[in-house]
Amino acid sequence: MSKLENRIDQGVGREIADIVLKGGRFFDLVTGDLVEGDIALCGDTIVGTCESYEGRQIIDISGRIVVPGFIDTHLHIESSLVTPHEFDRCVLPYGVTTVICDPHEIANVLGEEGIRFFLESSLETIMDIRVQLSSCVPATHLETAGADLPIEKLLPFRDHPKVIGLAEFMNFPGVIHKDPVCMAKLEAFQGGHIDGHAPLLLGKDLNGYLAAGIRTEHECTTAEEALEKIRKGMHILVREGSVSKDLHALMPILTERLSPFLALCTDDRNPLDIAEQGHLDYMIRTAIAHGVAPIAVYRAASISAARAFGLRDRGLVAPGWRADLVVVDSLENCKAEMVFAAGRRVTDALFASRKPVAPVGLDSVRARIVKAADFAVPVSEADVPVIGVLPGKIITEHRRYRLPSSGNQTSVDLQRDIIKVAVIERHGKNGNHANGFVQGFGLKKGAIASTVGHDSHNICVVGVSEEDMAIAANRLSDIKGGFVVVEDGRVTGEIPLPVAGLMSLEPYEAVRDTLHHLRRAAYALGTTLEEPFLQVAFLPLPVIPHLKISDKGMVDVDKFALIS
């Protein structure tokens, strides 16, 4: 008997179902009702609801509610600081049964090798990891990346069963001005899914961007921006990560009427935040606690997300749909008490059945040794450009200040919370080094350094002391990448991330515990930021205060606050 025939027979009741969930209710995302009745599973498929069934395995879920598995519509697994296998084990128990990832970070370090690593991993994980092919490698011509992925290198991956389409198209100026490299990628993926990334882009420029066939967007930071993009056909991915926190700002659009055009995502979230708060479940209960209708946010977490990315087999508790299910204590609390991924109950034994995938990029940190004098900034008679950190956001401000000096060097200004920042090329290509200033970290002493530096992932270091900055940067080479905290010439905290300088080889529990220690070490320096390490990681991003776009299709160089 074929699998199809077996499903039909179990749904009709001619055959006993493989698994039956009894005694609970399921949340009908069509009507908004809580519906009583058994839920029958045959293999990886739901075959029966609203009726009574017999099963080879009966699971009592009395007093519980079944909802569709959650779908994270945009994230970078690398930002969890663990490998895809450990991410699977960390996040799936929270009810996230599907993720749509962009391996943009590892691709900017290792190119095709990084994408292959993610694709191979996605074939082994219990969670369904879908991959979008990184569209912006390198992300900018103003920084040295570890790889270059023109369309010719992406096309061999296009037909992989786990590939959905083209990942977030960050170079929106290149789209608007028809940059040839951008056009080649867009042309190759016409008719498929193309994900967007266009913070604050509105008006006719947005129209031109959308005319390229871009359909989804996770960078909205206000309800007004999101509404314009929804009206123009975009599916908005509401983001709540470890640094970028947009949920509260976008709650006004999380309504039953707009929910078919909304989804949820985390973008960048680390294991410590997941352990302390949760994942998409945290977004769901937070939204409901602030007055969002449960049907709106649960739709955004499942069926609306599935439809936005062409995943036609999941997102509802209904016969014929993929058996990705979460048994929760209540809609409001959204605590996952039981999770099914493609009909398989999630257990430690299930994770143990996966085949391992060999790590890659274990020698990717090839930075030159630096000394304190390398962080000196000559005195300027003009105001000095300063990167302004905005807590809870990855976008920054371009500020200018007259800074104090010592001898012929520009100094930090602790009274105005202005310290030094540097980016050091670490791919072994040219040894470039750029210095500048940043405001908003709260550091009173020491230094913090990272090989996670979006998007090219060079070494980024912030600090008050040039000596501590040099020690922190050099220590990253010793541990093959990661985060380092230095105080008064001594390393007070570190976490090695040897997989491309982005991910640990340790279990997620070990990473979580180490992050606790790292935060304490960073707080001892005086930082006021909730997530100082990811904030360091996002500092190399360009400053684009007014989205002024040149006729060459790139942001004006003056909008960058690093001094090369």
GUGUVO-229386 format. One record per residue (C-alpha): residue in one letter; x, y, z. Coordinates in steps of 0.2 Angstrom, whole numbers, plus 2048, in hexadecimal, padded with zeros to 3 digits. Example, Ala and Ser with C-alpha at 12.3 -4.5 7.8 and 13.67 -1.06 7.14 Angstrom:
guro->A u->83E v->7EA w->827
guro->S u->844 v->7FB w->824
//
This chain:
guro->M u->800 v->800 w->800
guro->S u->807 v->811 w->7FB
guro->K u->809 v->81F w->808
guro->L u->7FB v->829 w->800
guro->E u->7EF v->81A w->801
guro->N u->7F4 v->817 w->813
guro->R u->7F0 v->829 w->818
guro->I u->7DF v->828 w->810
guro->D u->7DB v->818 w->819
guro->Q u->7E0 v->81F w->82A
guro->G u->7D7 v->82F w->827
guro->V u->7C7 v->826 w->822
guro->G u->7C9 v->81A w->831
guro->R u->7CC v->80A w->827
guro->E u->7DD v->809 w->82F
guro->I u->7E3 v->80D w->840
guro->A u->7EC v->81E w->840
guro->D u->7FF v->81E w->845
guro->I u->7FD v->82B w->853
guro->V u->7ED v->832 w->85A
guro->L u->7ED v->842 w->865
guro->K u->7DE v->840 w->871
guro->G u->7D5 v->84B w->87D
guro->G u->7DA v->85C w->877
guro->R u->7D5 v->86A w->86C
guro->F u->7DD v->872 w->85D
guro->F u->7DE v->884 w->857
guro->D u->7D5 v->886 w->847
guro->L u->7DE v->894 w->83E
guro->V u->7D0 v->896 w->831
guro->T u->7C2 v->89A w->83D
guro->G u->7CB v->89E w->84D
guro->D u->7C2 v->890 w->857
guro->L u->7C9 v->884 w->863
guro->V u->7C3 v->873 w->85C
guro->E u->7C1 v->863 w->866
guro->G u->7C5 v->852 w->85E
guro->D u->7D3 v->846 w->85B
guro->I u->7E2 v->84A w->850
guro->A u->7E7 v->83B w->846
guro->L u->7F9 v->839 w->83E
guro->C u->7FF v->82E w->831
guro->G u->812 v->82F w->82F
guro->D u->816 v->841 w->82C
guro->T u->804 v->847 w->828
guro->I u->7F4 v->84B w->831
guro->V u->7E6 v->840 w->82B
guro->G u->7D8 v->844 w->837
guro->T u->7D0 v->851 w->841
guro->C u->7BF v->855 w->84A
guro->E u->7BC v->842 w->84B
guro->S u->7C0 v->833 w->856
guro->Y u->7CE v->828 w->851
guro->E u->7D7 v->818 w->857
guro->G u->7EA v->818 w->856
guro->R u->7F9 v->80D w->858
guro->Q u->7FF v->81B w->864
guro->I u->7F3 v->825 w->86E
guro->I u->7F9 v->835 w->876
guro->D u->7EE v->83D w->883
guro->I u->7EF v->850 w->882
guro->S u->7E0 v->854 w->88D
guro->G u->7DF v->866 w->891
guro->R u->7EB v->86B w->884
guro->I u->7EA v->874 w->873
guro->V u->7F2 v->86F w->863
guro->V u->7F9 v->87D w->857
guro->P u->802 v->87C w->847
guro->G u->815 v->87B w->848
guro->F u->81D v->88C w->848
guro->I u->827 v->893 w->839
guro->D u->836 v->89F w->83B
guro->T u->835 v->8A8 w->82A
guro->H u->846 v->8B0 w->82B
guro->L u->856 v->8AC w->836
guro->H u->868 v->8A9 w->835
guro->I u->86C v->899 w->83F
guro->E u->87E v->8A0 w->841
guro->S u->877 v->8AD w->84C
guro->S u->872 v->8A0 w->858
guro->L u->885 v->89C w->85A
guro->V u->882 v->88A w->858
guro->T u->882 v->87E w->849
guro->P u->871 v->879 w->840
guro->H u->871 v->869 w->849
guro->E u->872 v->871 w->85A
guro->F u->866 v->87F w->855
guro->D u->85A v->871 w->850
guro->R u->85B v->869 w->862
guro->C u->85A v->87B w->86A
guro->V u->84B v->882 w->861
guro->L u->840 v->874 w->85B
guro->P u->83A v->870 w->86D
guro->Y u->832 v->882 w->86D
guro->G u->827 v->87D w->85F
guro->V u->831 v->884 w->850
guro->T u->82F v->876 w->844
guro->T u->834 v->880 w->834
guro->V u->841 v->88D w->832
guro->I u->846 v->897 w->822
guro->C u->858 v->89B w->824
guro->D u->864 v->8A6 w->81A
guro->P u->876 v->89F w->81C
guro->H u->87C v->8B0 w->818
guro->E u->888 v->8B1 w->826
guro->I u->892 v->8A1 w->823
guro->A u->890 v->8A5 w->810
guro->N u->899 v->8B5 w->812
guro->V u->8A8 v->8AC w->81B
guro->L u->8A9 v->89B w->811
guro->G u->89E v->89E w->801
guro->E u->897 v->88E w->7F9
guro->E u->89F v->883 w->807
guro->G u->894 v->88C w->814
guro->I u->884 v->889 w->80A
guro->R u->888 v->877 w->807
guro->F u->88B v->875 w->81A
guro->F u->879 v->87C w->81D
guro->L u->871 v->872 w->810
guro->E u->879 v->862 w->816
guro->S u->874 v->865 w->827
guro->S u->862 v->869 w->822
guro->L u->860 v->858 w->81B
guro->E u->864 v->850 w->82C
guro->T u->85B v->85C w->839
guro->I u->84A v->857 w->840
guro->M u->844 v->869 w->83E
guro->D u->840 v->86D w->82C
guro->I u->84E v->87A w->827
guro->R u->84B v->882 w->817
guro->V u->859 v->88C w->80F
guro->Q u->859 v->89C w->805
guro->L u->868 v->8A0 w->7FA
guro->S u->872 v->8AE w->801
guro->S u->870 v->8BD w->7F4
guro->C u->87D v->8C9 w->7FB
guro->V u->88E v->8C1 w->7FC
guro->P u->898 v->8CC w->7FE
guro->A u->88B v->8D8 w->806
guro->T u->894 v->8E8 w->802
guro->H u->8A4 v->8ED w->7F8
guro->L u->8A9 v->8F8 w->807
guro->E u->8AF v->8E9 w->811
guro->T u->8B9 v->8D9 w->80E
guro->A u->8AE v->8C9 w->80E
guro->G u->8B5 v->8B7 w->80E
guro->A u->8AC v->8B2 w->7FF
guro->D u->8A3 v->8B8 w->7EF
guro->L u->893 v->8AF w->7E9
guro->P u->88E v->8B5 w->7D7
guro->I u->87F v->8AE w->7CF
guro->E u->88A v->8A0 w->7C7
guro->K u->88E v->899 w->7D8
guro->L u->87C v->89A w->7DF
guro->L u->874 v->891 w->7D0
guro->P u->87A v->87F w->7D4
guro->F u->871 v->880 w->7E5
guro->R u->860 v->887 w->7DE
guro->D u->858 v->876 w->7DB
guro->H u->85D v->86E w->7EC
guro->P u->84D v->868 w->7F5
guro->K u->850 v->873 w->804
guro->V u->853 v->883 w->7FA
guro->I u->844 v->88F w->7F9
guro->G u->84B v->89D w->7F0
guro->L u->856 v->8AD w->7F1
guro->A u->85A v->8B4 w->802
guro->E u->858 v->8C5 w->809
guro->F u->85D v->8D1 w->7FB
guro->M u->866 v->8DE w->806
guro->N u->86D v->8E8 w->7F8
guro->F u->85D v->8F2 w->7F4
guro->P u->867 v->900 w->7EC
guro->G u->86E v->8F4 w->7E0
guro->V u->85D v->8EE w->7DC
guro->I u->856 v->8FF w->7D9
guro->H u->865 v->904 w->7CE
guro->K u->865 v->8F4 w->7C5
guro->D u->877 v->8EF w->7CA
guro->P u->87C v->8E1 w->7BE
guro->V u->881 v->8D4 w->7CC
guro->C u->870 v->8D7 w->7D4
guro->M u->866 v->8D6 w->7C4
guro->A u->86E v->8C5 w->7C0
guro->K u->869 v->8BE w->7D0
guro->L u->857 v->8C5 w->7CF
guro->E u->855 v->8BF w->7BE
guro->A u->85A v->8AD w->7C2
guro->F u->84D v->8AC w->7D0
guro->Q u->83E v->8B4 w->7C8
guro->G u->82F v->8A9 w->7CB
guro->G u->837 v->8A3 w->7DB
guro->H u->837 v->8AA w->7EC
guro->I u->842 v->8BA w->7EF
guro->D u->844 v->8C0 w->801
guro->G u->846 v->8D2 w->804
guro->H u->850 v->8DD w->810
guro->A u->84C v->8F0 w->80E
guro->P u->84C v->8F9 w->81E
guro->L u->843 v->90A w->81D
guro->L u->841 v->909 w->80A
guro->L u->830 v->911 w->805
guro->G u->828 v->91A w->7F6
guro->K u->82D v->918 w->7E4
guro->D u->83E v->910 w->7E9
guro->L u->834 v->902 w->7F2
guro->N u->829 v->900 w->7E3
guro->G u->838 v->8FD w->7D8
guro->Y u->83F v->8F1 w->7E5
guro->L u->82F v->8E7 w->7E5
guro->A u->82E v->8E7 w->7D2
guro->A u->83D v->8DB w->7D2
guro->G u->832 v->8CE w->7DA
guro->I u->837 v->8CF w->7EC
guro->R u->829 v->8C9 w->7F7
guro->T u->82E v->8C9 w->809
guro->E u->836 v->8D5 w->816
guro->H u->83C v->8D3 w->828
guro->E u->844 v->8E5 w->82A
guro->C u->834 v->8EF w->82F
guro->T u->836 v->8F9 w->83F
guro->T u->826 v->903 w->83F
guro->A u->814 v->8FF w->83C
guro->E u->813 v->90C w->82F
guro->E u->822 v->905 w->825
guro->A u->81A v->8F4 w->826
guro->L u->809 v->8FA w->820
guro->E u->810 v->902 w->810
guro->K u->819 v->8F2 w->80C
guro->I u->80A v->8E7 w->80F
guro->R u->800 v->8F2 w->804
guro->K u->80D v->8F0 w->7F6
guro->G u->80C v->8DD w->7F7
guro->M u->819 v->8D8 w->804
guro->H u->817 v->8CB w->811
guro->I u->81E v->8D3 w->821
guro->L u->829 v->8C8 w->82C
guro->V u->827 v->8CF w->83E
guro->R u->838 v->8CD w->846
guro->E u->83D v->8CB w->858
guro->G u->84F v->8C6 w->85A
guro->S u->85D v->8C8 w->867
guro->V u->862 v->8DA w->860
guro->S u->854 v->8DF w->854
guro->K u->844 v->8DF w->85E
guro->D u->835 v->8E5 w->853
guro->L u->826 v->8DC w->85A
guro->H u->820 v->8E9 w->865
guro->A u->821 v->8F6 w->857
guro->L u->818 v->8EB w->84B
guro->M u->80A v->8E5 w->857
guro->P u->7FD v->8F2 w->850
guro->I u->7FE v->8E8 w->83F
guro->L u->7FC v->8D7 w->847
guro->T u->7EA v->8D6 w->844
guro->E u->7DE v->8C8 w->83E
guro->R u->7DB v->8D2 w->82E
guro->L u->7EE v->8D4 w->82A
guro->S u->7F4 v->8C4 w->831
guro->P u->7F3 v->8BB w->820
guro->F u->801 v->8C7 w->81B
guro->L u->80C v->8C5 w->82A
guro->A u->818 v->8B8 w->831
guro->L u->825 v->8B7 w->83F
guro->C u->837 v->8B6 w->83F
guro->T u->846 v->8B8 w->84B
guro->D u->854 v->8BC w->83F
guro->D u->862 v->8BB w->84C
guro->R u->85F v->8B3 w->85D
guro->N u->86C v->8AB w->869
guro->P u->869 v->89B w->874
guro->L u->86A v->8A6 w->884
guro->D u->85B v->8B0 w->87F
guro->I u->852 v->8A0 w->879
guro->A u->855 v->898 w->88A
guro->E u->84F v->8A7 w->893
guro->Q u->840 v->8AC w->888
guro->G u->83D v->8A0 w->87B
guro->H u->83C v->8A1 w->868
guro->L u->82C v->8A4 w->85D
guro->D u->822 v->89F w->86C
guro->Y u->829 v->8AE w->875
guro->M u->822 v->8B9 w->867
guro->I u->811 v->8B1 w->868
guro->R u->80E v->8B3 w->87A
guro->T u->815 v->8C4 w->87B
guro->A u->80A v->8CA w->86D
guro->I u->7FA v->8C2 w->875
guro->A u->7FF v->8CA w->886
guro->H u->7FF v->8DB w->87D
guro->G u->7EE v->8D8 w->876
guro->V u->7F1 v->8D0 w->865
guro->A u->7E3 v->8C4 w->860
guro->P u->7EA v->8B2 w->862
guro->I u->7E3 v->8AD w->850
guro->A u->7EE v->8BB w->849
guro->V u->7FE v->8B7 w->851
guro->Y u->7FC v->8A4 w->84F
guro->R u->7F8 v->8A6 w->83C
guro->A u->808 v->8B1 w->83A
guro->A u->812 v->8A3 w->843
guro->S u->80C v->895 w->837
guro->I u->7FF v->896 w->829
guro->S u->803 v->8A7 w->823
guro->A u->816 v->8A4 w->824
guro->A u->814 v->894 w->81A
guro->R u->80A v->89C w->80C
guro->A u->816 v->8AB w->80B
guro->F u->824 v->89E w->807
guro->G u->81B v->892 w->7FC
guro->L u->81B v->884 w->809
guro->R u->809 v->87E w->805
guro->D u->80A v->86E w->810
guro->R u->80A v->876 w->821
guro->G u->803 v->883 w->82D
guro->L u->7F2 v->87B w->831
guro->V u->7EB v->86D w->83C
guro->A u->7E1 v->865 w->82F
guro->P u->7E1 v->854 w->825
guro->G u->7EE v->853 w->817
guro->W u->7F9 v->860 w->81F
guro->R u->80B v->85D w->826
guro->A u->80B v->857 w->838
guro->D u->815 v->865 w->83F
guro->L u->80B v->867 w->850
guro->V u->80E v->870 w->860
guro->V u->804 v->86B w->870
guro->V u->803 v->87A w->87B
guro->D u->7FC v->87D w->88C
guro->S u->7F2 v->88C w->886
guro->L u->7F1 v->898 w->878
guro->E u->7F7 v->8A7 w->883
guro->N u->805 v->89E w->88C
guro->C u->80B v->895 w->87C
guro->K u->816 v->888 w->886
guro->A u->81A v->87A w->87A
guro->E u->817 v->86A w->884
guro->M u->819 v->85E w->875
guro->V u->81F v->861 w->864
guro->F u->81D v->856 w->854
guro->A u->828 v->859 w->845
guro->A u->822 v->850 w->835
guro->G u->818 v->845 w->840
guro->R u->827 v->840 w->84B
guro->R u->826 v->844 w->85E
guro->V u->835 v->84F w->862
guro->T u->83F v->846 w->86F
guro->D u->852 v->845 w->874
guro->A u->852 v->834 w->86B
guro->L u->84C v->83C w->85B
guro->F u->85A v->848 w->85B
guro->A u->867 v->83A w->85F
guro->S u->861 v->832 w->84F
guro->R u->868 v->840 w->843
guro->K u->878 v->83D w->839
guro->P u->886 v->84A w->83D
guro->V u->88D v->856 w->830
guro->A u->89F v->85A w->831
guro->P u->8A3 v->86D w->836
guro->V u->8AB v->879 w->82A
guro->G u->8B5 v->888 w->82A
guro->L u->8C0 v->884 w->839
guro->D u->8CE v->88E w->833
guro->S u->8C5 v->89E w->82D
guro->V u->8CC v->8AA w->839
guro->R u->8DC v->8B0 w->830
guro->A u->8DE v->8C2 w->837
guro->R u->8EF v->8CA w->83A
guro->I u->8F5 v->8CE w->84B
guro->V u->8F1 v->8DF w->851
guro->K u->8F9 v->8EB w->85E
guro->A u->8F1 v->8F9 w->868
guro->A u->8F9 v->906 w->85C
guro->D u->8EE v->8FF w->84E
guro->F u->8DF v->906 w->856
guro->A u->8E5 v->918 w->856
guro->V u->8DA v->925 w->84E
guro->P u->8E3 v->936 w->848
guro->V u->8DC v->946 w->84F
guro->S u->8D0 v->94E w->843
guro->E u->8CC v->961 w->842
guro->A u->8BA v->95C w->83D
guro->D u->8AC v->953 w->846
guro->V u->8B0 v->940 w->847
guro->P u->8A3 v->934 w->840
guro->V u->89B v->929 w->84D
guro->I u->890 v->919 w->84C
guro->G u->881 v->91C w->857
guro->V u->87A v->90C w->85E
guro->L u->867 v->90A w->860
guro->P u->863 v->8FD w->86D
guro->G u->857 v->8F0 w->867
guro->K u->85B v->8F4 w->854
guro->I u->869 v->8EF w->848
guro->I u->867 v->8FF w->83F
guro->T u->873 v->90D w->845
guro->E u->874 v->91F w->844
guro->H u->882 v->92A w->83C
guro->R u->888 v->937 w->848
guro->R u->896 v->943 w->849
guro->Y u->89F v->94A w->858
guro->R u->8AE v->955 w->85D
guro->L u->8B8 v->948 w->867
guro->P u->8C6 v->94B w->874
guro->S u->8D8 v->947 w->86F
guro->S u->8E8 v->942 w->877
guro->G u->8F8 v->947 w->86E
guro->N u->8F4 v->944 w->85C
guro->Q u->8E7 v->937 w->85E
guro->T u->8D4 v->938 w->860
guro->S u->8CE v->931 w->871
guro->V u->8BF v->929 w->877
guro->D u->8B2 v->933 w->881
guro->L u->8AA v->929 w->88F
guro->Q u->89F v->938 w->895
guro->R u->896 v->937 w->884
guro->D u->897 v->924 w->883
guro->I u->8A2 v->924 w->874
guro->I u->8AF v->916 w->872
guro->K u->8BA v->90F w->865
guro->V u->8B4 v->902 w->858
guro->A u->8BF v->8F9 w->84B
guro->V u->8BC v->8EC w->83D
guro->I u->8CB v->8E1 w->839
guro->E u->8CB v->8D6 w->829
guro->R u->8CC v->8C4 w->82F
guro->H u->8CA v->8B9 w->81F
guro->G u->8DD v->8BB w->81B
guro->K u->8DB v->8C5 w->80B
guro->N u->8E2 v->8D6 w->80E
guro->G u->8E4 v->8DA w->821
guro->N u->8D9 v->8EA w->820
guro->H u->8D5 v->8F3 w->830
guro->A u->8C9 v->901 w->833
guro->N u->8C7 v->90B w->843
guro->G u->8B8 v->916 w->849
guro->F u->8AD v->91B w->857
guro->V u->89D v->915 w->85E
guro->Q u->890 v->91C w->86A
guro->G u->884 v->912 w->875
guro->F u->88D v->903 w->87C
guro->G u->890 v->90A w->88D
guro->L u->8A1 v->903 w->88F
guro->K u->8AC v->90B w->89C
guro->K u->8BB v->900 w->89A
guro->G u->8C2 v->8F1 w->891
guro->A u->8BD v->8EA w->880
guro->I u->8B1 v->8DD w->877
guro->A u->8B6 v->8D5 w->867
guro->S u->8AD v->8C9 w->85B
guro->T u->8B0 v->8C0 w->84B
guro->V u->89D v->8C1 w->848
guro->G u->89C v->8D1 w->83E
guro->H u->88D v->8D3 w->833
guro->D u->88E v->8D1 w->824
guro->S u->8A0 v->8CD w->81F
guro->H u->8A4 v->8C6 w->830
guro->N u->8B5 v->8CE w->833
guro->I u->8BB v->8D1 w->845
guro->C u->8B2 v->8E0 w->84D
guro->V u->8B8 v->8E6 w->85D
guro->V u->8B2 v->8F5 w->869
guro->G u->8BB v->8FB w->877
guro->V u->8C1 v->909 w->883
guro->S u->8D3 v->903 w->883
guro->E u->8DE v->900 w->873
guro->E u->8E8 v->8F3 w->87D
guro->D u->8D9 v->8E9 w->882
guro->M u->8D2 v->8EB w->870
guro->A u->8E2 v->8E3 w->869
guro->I u->8E2 v->8D5 w->876
guro->A u->8CF v->8D1 w->872
guro->A u->8D2 v->8D1 w->85F
guro->N u->8E1 v->8C6 w->860
guro->R u->8D9 v->8BA w->86C
guro->L u->8CC v->8B7 w->85E
guro->S u->8D9 v->8AF w->853
guro->D u->8DF v->8A4 w->861
guro->I u->8CD v->89C w->864
guro->K u->8C9 v->89C w->851
guro->G u->8BB v->8A8 w->853
guro->G u->8AE v->8AD w->85F
guro->F u->8AB v->8BB w->86C
guro->V u->8B8 v->8C1 w->878
guro->V u->8B7 v->8CE w->887
guro->V u->8C7 v->8D6 w->88E
guro->E u->8C9 v->8E0 w->89D
guro->D u->8D9 v->8E8 w->8A3
guro->G u->8E4 v->8DE w->898
guro->R u->8DB v->8CD w->89D
guro->V u->8CF v->8C2 w->893
guro->T u->8C0 v->8C1 w->89F
guro->G u->8B4 v->8B8 w->894
guro->E u->8B4 v->8AF w->883
guro->I u->8AA v->8A3 w->878
guro->P u->8B3 v->89A w->86A
guro->L u->8A9 v->899 w->85A
guro->P u->8B4 v->88F w->84E
guro->V u->8A8 v->88A w->841
guro->A u->8AB v->898 w->835
guro->G u->8AE v->8A4 w->844
guro->L u->89B v->8A4 w->846
guro->M u->896 v->894 w->84F
guro->S u->89B v->889 w->85D
guro->L u->89F v->876 w->85D
guro->E u->897 v->875 w->86E
guro->P u->885 v->870 w->873
guro->Y u->879 v->87E w->874
guro->E u->878 v->87C w->887
guro->A u->88B v->880 w->888
guro->V u->889 v->88F w->87D
guro->R u->87B v->895 w->887
guro->D u->885 v->894 w->898
guro->T u->894 v->89C w->890
guro->L u->889 v->8AB w->88A
guro->H u->884 v->8AD w->89C
guro->H u->896 v->8B0 w->8A1
guro->L u->89A v->8BB w->892
guro->R u->88C v->8C6 w->896
guro->R u->892 v->8C8 w->8A8
guro->A u->8A3 v->8CC w->8A2
guro->A u->89C v->8D9 w->895
guro->Y u->891 v->8E1 w->8A3
guro->A u->8A1 v->8E3 w->8AE
guro->L u->8A8 v->8EE w->8A0
guro->G u->898 v->8FA w->8A3
guro->T u->88E v->8F6 w->893
guro->T u->87C v->8FA w->894
guro->L u->877 v->8F0 w->885
guro->E u->86C v->8E1 w->888
guro->E u->875 v->8D7 w->87A
guro->P u->886 v->8DF w->878
guro->F u->88E v->8D1 w->86E
guro->L u->881 v->8D1 w->860
guro->Q u->882 v->8E4 w->861
guro->V u->894 v->8E3 w->85D
guro->A u->891 v->8D6 w->850
guro->F u->885 v->8E2 w->847
guro->L u->890 v->8F2 w->848
guro->P u->899 v->8EF w->837
guro->L u->888 v->8F1 w->82E
guro->P u->887 v->901 w->824
guro->V u->87F v->911 w->82B
guro->I u->871 v->916 w->820
guro->P u->868 v->924 w->829
guro->H u->85E v->92B w->81A
guro->L u->860 v->91E w->80D
guro->K u->868 v->929 w->801
guro->I u->86D v->91F w->7F2
guro->S u->87A v->923 w->7E6
guro->D u->878 v->921 w->7D3
guro->K u->884 v->912 w->7D4
guro->G u->878 v->908 w->7DE
guro->M u->881 v->909 w->7EF
guro->V u->87F v->913 w->7FE
guro->D u->88A v->922 w->800
guro->V u->89B v->91E w->808
guro->D u->899 v->92D w->813
guro->K u->88B v->924 w->81C
guro->F u->898 v->918 w->823
guro->A u->89F v->91D w->834
guro->L u->8AF v->912 w->834
guro->I u->8BF v->91C w->830
guro->S u->8CA v->911 w->824
//
